[in-house]
Amino acid sequence: MTRQERADVIVPWWSFTKTVLSAAALSLVRDGLIALDDPVFGEPFTLRQLLRHEAGLADYGELADYHAAVARHKEPWSEQEMMERLDGHRLRYRPGISWGYSNVGYMHVARLIERLTGLALDGALRQRVFAPLGLMRTQLARGPKDMEGVYLGSAWDYHPGWVYHGLLVGPLAEASLLLDRLLTGKLLPEALLREMQTGRKVGGPTPGRPWTSPTYGLGLMQGGVGAGLTFCGHTGAGPGSVIAVYRSAGTTESSCCAVFHAGMDAGAVEAEVVSRLLAR
């Protein structure tokens, strides 16, 4: 299989979907439908806090029963059942004072996009992100039929309903294209791009990961790798595979790279992205 053929294989984007959701939400800010620091429909947290994982919400990934049900290929729980099992409406900390990665937070973002656009999420993403950025083959997977022909790595089956904020599937080439066009101003004005890339520090160097100074912006994972270089994008993992999509910004040029790996070693996939980008 050639590199181009590999780039065209349809794969799950896992949590790189969060970057796309953030871009769609920020397009609503651009159009004056909501402000970053507006409370979200009477909740005690703002859109900015949701996008930067500062809203105080828990994550269903902490539920052992969730992982067990996925591994046994059970039908996904309803959103209501998931929230009840998680006690997901209870805040774990006051919004804005701490950081905690939360898929539930991005579920709120997805519902916000639907409510403000009056469209189902797939239609809203096509209108707000895919069409403006020229993506033709990426789509929201809602059920098992949408996973037909999707390469899952070392897994043999997956129901996308287990991803409560929505799971995008598409070619690696389109993931890289989306990130590059997004960060070069093809969708959002410069001021919102600066907001998107203003990150909260989320720790120091992590064993097995390439980042020396990790931060999280608005739907963007960011990390320094030395030599004054910062990489910006997102890593995502699910049963059987990892995807990492990042863009490097140097003093004179930048480049973008997406890597998909059949396995669960996110650090190795991120290191491969860094290696390829540094070699360009």
Protein Blocks (a to p, Z undefined) as FASTA:
>chain_A
ZZklmmmpccdekjmmmmmmmmmmmmmmmnopacfklceehiabdfklmmnopnopacfk
lpmklmmmmmnopacddfklmmmmnopmbcfbdehiaccddfklmmmmmmmmmmmnopaf
klmmmmmmmmmnopakbccdfbfklmgoiaehjafbdcfklpmnbpadddfklmmmmmmm
mmnopmbcfklmmmmmmccdebdcdehiabfbdcddehiacddebjhiacdddddddehi
acdddddddfkbccddddddedjbfklmmmmmmmmmmmZZ
